[in-house]
Amino acid sequence: MFAAFRGLFKSRVFTVVLFGLLLVAFVALGVQSGGTGGGGVSNWVVKAGSRTVSAPEFKRRFDAQKRELEQQNGPISIEMAATNGLDLQMLRAVAGQEAFAALMQRAGIRISDAQVAAQLRKNTALFNPVTGQFDQQIYAQRLGEQGLTPAGFETLIRDELSADQLVSGLAYGLRVPRIYTSWIGAFALEQRDVSLFVVDPSMVPRAAEPTDAELAEFLKANAARFTRPELRAITVVEFNPAGLEAQATVDPAEVQKRFDFRKDSLSKPETRTLLQVSAANAGQAQQIADRLAKGEDPAAVAKALNRPLTTLADRPKSALPDAKIAAAAFALKDGQSSGPVEAQLGYVVLKLIKTTPGVAADLTAERARIEAEIRSQFAQDRVDEQIEAYDMAHSGGMSLTAAAAKAGAKVVNIGPVTAQGQNEAGMPVPGVDPALLKAAFAQPVGADSEVEEGANGASFALRVERVIPPTLPPLAAIKPALQQLLVARRTLDAVNARAVALTERVTKGESLAAVAASAGATVSSIKGLDRLRASQDPRVSQGVPRDLLEKMFGVKPGEAFMADAGPPRIIVAKLDAVRPGEVNQVARIIEAQRPQLTGQVFRDMQGQVQSRAMSVTKTKMDLARARNAIGVDPELAAKVDGKPAPKA
């Protein structure tokens, strides 16, 4: 439904009206058509008027967007991004943003340093944890972690604040007319009544058993479907640690040694919860300490003196970065407050709220895990020794199996098996490593592979003994399956033909009940179903076939139609009536949808204004530089664009 409205909003008349409103604002602010020329670095990826985006900056923005997408969809490689056009989408988005910012600059929209500073000071992540104030050093450090400089970040803030001011002014009071959302309400809550019956195989003659000639013709026509894939018989040398742990002898002294080495990391240190009041100077710190010593509430003292109060919850001594604060904190008893502490960043006074004792590591609790670790290490060392012995014997001229015997490695025969791990009957072969299959189907027949890594710490070497090429099985081998398939297809064709004939009778004027009775079917009905309930009520989706739901909302009253009830069953139905939704419910839908539709209209406006800004500022984009910045291979880029790769 929204697509229809968006089509209206993107129509020529509507667009002219919107551009008129927006461009009047720019003209009133003194915007002139045409670019302002150069500036910026020479390796720009986007150039909009006097603004440029360098290759490193584009990479930073691209990486940030990629990380956000990966949080929702999983890892995205550069190859995936380029193949799916993410690089070009991001380039266009950056160009639109920069063109809009350039247009605002030329319109005279300026954000003061004071406004930028005020915005920065709203971000508590940039505050010093001791002073509770904005910290320039922390600010620069946090930006550096994101690949930003203060100047670059403040430009982004200016752009955002400028856009917010302009957009909020233009959007103020924007609200689509109620008539638009009334269409949505009427559409969503329109009620429909349907009568129907089901045509099934019991209503048609039993399909004749196919002859051998018919089966042969069917097999020939569907040869690709029934052709068996290539199979390979493989000899495999396994280097698997899984069966070697039992051979390990665990020395209690080694267990004790490992435990002692990790004891500190396995132990839970004592932690303390503190209240910290920062003071402006030594005198004020003494005043705070005296008031806390008398039992006054730290929050009340901090508020009275207009000083920051910080809670340090469950901190071990090692987590307190200031050595003097740590020493003072861990010298207190529960409920006790300290005297003035001269910390690195100024004077503070502490009050200990709670002490949580530490818990020492216990060898009894850790023994099983350490012993398992020792056995696992033994098994992996043994596998490494087997691989080394095998390599020496094999490179010295021994065959694959003889070298395996000398190394004490296990030899197994697999197959014939397909690349997907199935046997000749099409059943999965249990325990076959996908990495092994991949290597086997890339290996020439009769050649020994190198030792390769498999799953779960195992490795393998293999030889392909023989290859069975893709073959069409003889008719006799699959005759029962073919018979069943062909009979099912003929039955479905007969059911469908019967449903078509019955539907035509309803279309010509016979009642649905009479037509159903002639076929021995029972009529049922669906009353008062609307689109909103059909899409949201799980009981509807579970009880009504999806094809019927889709078709009943696309036909006219009195129209007969067919729908799939799941093969080999076909529904014959007739739309009996269409009624408007309940007035009060439609009214609620109208008001609920107005903000959403208004937002959609304004997003369309923003996109079109960005396009206009790119035209006015003569914005340029360099896709080759953008791809080079994010590491897209030139050959892949050429393949995506459908052109040959440029010569080096």
Buried (B, 14 or more C-beta within 10 A) or exposed (E): EEEEBBEEBEEEEBBEEBBEEBBEEBEEBEBEEEBBEEEBEEBBBBBBBBBBBBBEBBBBBBEEBBEEEEEEEEEBEBEEBBBEEBBBEBBBBBBBBBBBBBBBBBBEBEBEEEBBEEBBEEEEEBBBBBBBEBBEEBBBEBBEEEBBEEEEBBBEBBBBBBBEBBBEEBBEEEEBEEEBBBBBBBBBBBBBBBBBBBBBBEBBEEBEEBEEEBBBEBBEEBEEEBEBEBBBBBBBBBBBBEEBBEEBEBEEEEBEEBBEEEBEEBEEBEBBBBBBBBBEEEEBBBBBBBBBBEEBEBEEBBEEBEBBBBEBEEBBBEEBEBEEBBEBBBEBEEEEBBBBBBBEBBBBBBBBBEBEEEEEBEEEEBBEEBBEBBBBEBBBEBBEEBBEBBBEBBEEEBEBBEBBBBBEBEBEEBBBBBBEBBBEEEEEBEEBBEBBBEBBBEBEEEEBBEBBEBEEBBBBBBBBBEBBEEEBBEBEEBBEEBBEBBBBBBBBEBBBEBBEEBBEBBEEEBEBBEBBEEBEBEBEEBEEBBBBBBEEBEEBEEEBBEBBBEBBBEBEEEBBBBBBBEEBBBBBBBBBEBEEBEEEBBBEBBEEBBEEBBEBBBEBBBEBBBBBBBEBBBBBBBBBBBBBBBEBBBEBBEBBBEEEEEEE
